[in-house]
Amino acid sequence: MTPLGAASPDAAGLLPPSVTGFPLDLWRGSGMGTLAPLISALDPSTSPVIQRLMLQMLLAEADAPLGVDAPGDFLSLRAGKLAALGAVDQALELTLRAGPDTPAAFATYFDLALLTDQTDAACERLAAAPHLAPGYPARIFCLARAGDWQAAATTLESAAFLGALGEREADLLALFLSPELAEELAPPPVPRRPSPLDVRLYEALGEPIAPADLPPGHAVRDLGGDAGWRAQIEAAERLSALGAIDPARLFGIYAERQASASGGLWERVKGAQALDRALDDGDDAGTARALERLWPLMQAVRLDGALARHAAPRLLNAGLTGAARDTAITIGLLSGAYESAAAQLRTGERSFAAALARGEADAMRAAAKTPLETAIARGFSAPALPTALEQLRIENKLGEVILRAAALYLAGQTGDPREAADAIATFRAVGLEDVARRAGLELLLLDRGA
């Protein structure tokens, strides 16, 4: 039950309809029970275009779906998915915008605050509203952070006596409060999916969990550089590959100092520095050399989308020739400047890609030579959505239609391209023409494999 006229935290967003183009009833026609598994299961890590689409949808201002059990549940679902995609800062801002004033919203906020080193602020909120506590571990941790070790120990003893804590949690918190117990009590095994609080507690015990063993959202803590430049680069690359941070941040971190070694990420650091330097100096020959060196390195770790967003306009304006020009046009076609890139193609050159960038269905059909090109062209020629998705659209379930189309596209990206073609047709039918073209170009130009 919700009082009439009361603002729902589940409708909060950082992006208004004027920015996203999504209507306020984006989710309204679907049920929470349907949307929750769809959102949770969608993994856009292989597709820059679906990454951007997902972020926009999750951050959009829109009415809550049907069947939300408690206020804040849908907000928590969205914020949790954003964090899983590495977009922790955006998730935290979204939660604060809505107000972490319900148990579900506060539990999400608490995790996000730990990920972004805003622990003191979260514990202060908890002290002011203890009824929002997401569990005994959070209460105990915050009491200890505030210096009230006696209250923390008493709360731990009470919770253990009541059976409110598992054995692992109780042992971990006991070691946190009394490090001297380490002589008789070994740290419990790290859970398969450690929470942000688990991570902080193991750190406090001198048993930090390796970043590679943690979900992407935990990488945000290394972006500041406190753990060293290499850890900072690794975090920025991991988050950039997911589209969670602006590529300018990655390239800014690349540029901070000289590479101290060779191989691996250091080659990407050197290549990125050489490319930016040559572009800044207007050195076309240097740009060509750096681009041909860097592009395959970025493709190998799925940072091609980040490079395209960062450098496409400058590369298209450089006076490149030969193979470097071809690479620059490919990068341009993978960026928001895809129409400008297509305009640089000569008559008859890469005719299918040029027609796709312009959204010209007839020209695509005429230029298609491979099964993949034929499938993409069909996506732009299809007169209607797949039957199941058309029915959802009739039922005013726009958000669900887009999510299912995104899942269809991702399946087609590594499987049957006809599924991706159906997704492209759906994007176009619901007014996402830019998404459709960029998805088609991505399918054509990025090799994501099976």
PEZI-V189328 format. One record per backbone hydrogen bond with DSSP energy under -1.0 kcal/mol. NH is the residue of the N-H (numbers start at 0). CO is the residue of the C=O. If there is no record, write none. Layout:
<<NH CO> <NH CO>>
//
This chain:
<<5 2> <10 7> <11 8> <13 58> <14 58> <18 15> <19 15> <20 16> <25 22> <29 26> <31 65> <33 30> <34 30> <35 31> <37 33> <38 34> <39 35> <40 36> <41 37> <46 43> <50 46> <51 47> <52 48> <53 49> <54 50> <55 51> <56 52> <57 53> <58 54> <60 14> <61 10> <62 23> <65 29> <72 69> <75 71> <76 72> <77 73> <78 74> <79 75> <80 76> <81 77> <82 78> <83 79> <84 80> <85 82> <86 81> <87 85> <90 86> <91 87> <92 88> <93 89> <94 90> <95 91> <96 92> <97 93> <98 94> <100 98> <105 101> <106 102> <107 103> <108 104> <109 105> <110 106> <111 107> <112 108> <113 109> <114 110> <115 111> <117 112> <121 117> <122 118> <123 119> <124 120> <125 121> <126 122> <127 123> <128 124> <131 128> <132 129> <138 134> <139 135> <140 136> <141 137> <142 138> <143 139> <144 140> <145 141> <146 143> <147 142> <148 146> <151 147> <152 148> <153 149> <154 150> <155 151> <156 152> <157 153> <158 154> <159 155> <160 156> <161 157> <163 158> <169 165> <170 166> <171 167> <172 168> <173 169> <174 170> <175 171> <176 172> <177 173> <180 177> <181 178> <182 179> <183 180> <184 180> <198 194> <199 195> <200 196> <201 197> <202 198> <203 199> <204 200> <205 202> <206 201> <212 209> <213 210> <217 214> <218 215> <219 216> <220 217> <221 218> <222 219> <224 221> <227 224> <231 227> <232 228> <233 229> <234 230> <235 231> <236 232> <237 233> <238 234> <239 235> <240 236> <242 239> <243 238> <248 245> <250 246> <251 247> <252 248> <253 249> <254 250> <255 252> <265 262> <266 263> <268 264> <269 265> <270 266> <271 267> <272 268> <273 269> <274 270> <275 271> <276 272> <277 273> <278 274> <279 275> <280 276> <282 277> <283 281> <286 282> <287 283> <288 284> <289 285> <290 286> <291 287> <292 288> <293 289> <294 290> <297 293> <298 294> <299 295> <301 298> <302 297> <306 302> <307 303> <308 304> <309 305> <310 306> <311 307> <314 310> <315 311> <316 312> <319 317> <324 320> <325 321> <326 322> <327 323> <328 324> <329 325> <330 326> <331 327> <332 328> <333 329> <334 331> <340 336> <341 337> <342 338> <343 340> <344 341> <348 345> <353 349> <354 350> <355 351> <356 352> <357 353> <359 354> <360 358> <363 359> <364 360> <365 361> <366 362> <367 363> <373 369> <374 370> <375 371> <376 372> <377 373> <378 374> <379 375> <381 377> <389 385> <390 386> <391 387> <392 388> <393 389> <394 390> <395 392> <396 391> <398 25> <400 396> <401 397> <402 398> <403 399> <404 400> <405 401> <406 402> <407 403> <408 404> <409 405> <410 406> <411 407> <412 408> <418 415> <420 416> <421 417> <422 418> <423 419> <424 420> <425 421> <426 422> <427 423> <428 424> <429 425> <430 427> <431 426> <435 431> <436 432> <437 433> <438 434> <439 435> <440 436> <441 437> <442 438> <443 439> <444 440> <445 441>>
//
